[in-house]
Amino acid sequence: MGHIVDLPPKRLGIDVDDGYTPHYKVISGKEKVIKQLKSMSKEKSVIYLATNPDREGEAISWHLREKLWSEKVEFFRVTFHEITDDAIKESFASPTDVDLNKVKAQTARRVLDRLVGYTLSPLLWTKIVRGLSAGRVQSVALKFIVEREEEITKFVPVKSFTIEGQIQIGQN
């Protein structure tokens, strides 16, 4: 079902004066999912979080844990790379905690995307077309294009000639 929280869609959502702290909001439409999960988890003492094993999945698990938090519940993280009986049994036999390094990596990526996008996208709207958005990857590609265009503009052609000939040394 993907992320349940994200940065707000209509504003930066990052406190640049407080260590670039993100301010997440529940994604529109996910309130119902959170409510259902809270209801289902009321009487549980253990909850296993089994999102994708990448940094996005780790962040989703972290946010789920935050929304479902209760002192009466113990949370575990399980990951598997294949959906087979053996892989699932092995994962549940050795659960872990949420990997905060992956959560921090995803948070940093998301914050960087937002910071770059919010400063670069308005420039694209004035120079190219309204509605375009740019992130950390697009901004690097755009930089390469701008640098190449500057090289082309600054290029001064110089006349050059090629002389070809055959020279024979010796008697004949």
Salt bridges, closest charged atoms under 4 A:
ASP6 OD1 - ARG110 NE 2.83
GLU56 OE1 - HIS3 NE2 2.62
GLU56 OE2 - ARG109 NH2 2.76
GLU58 OE1 - ARG77 NH2 3.00
ASP97 OD1 - ARG65 NH1 2.76
ASP113 OD2 - ARG109 NH1 2.58
ASP113 OD1 - ARG136 NE 2.65
GLU147 OE2 - LYS143 NZ 2.39
GLU151 OE1 - ARG148 NH1 3.13
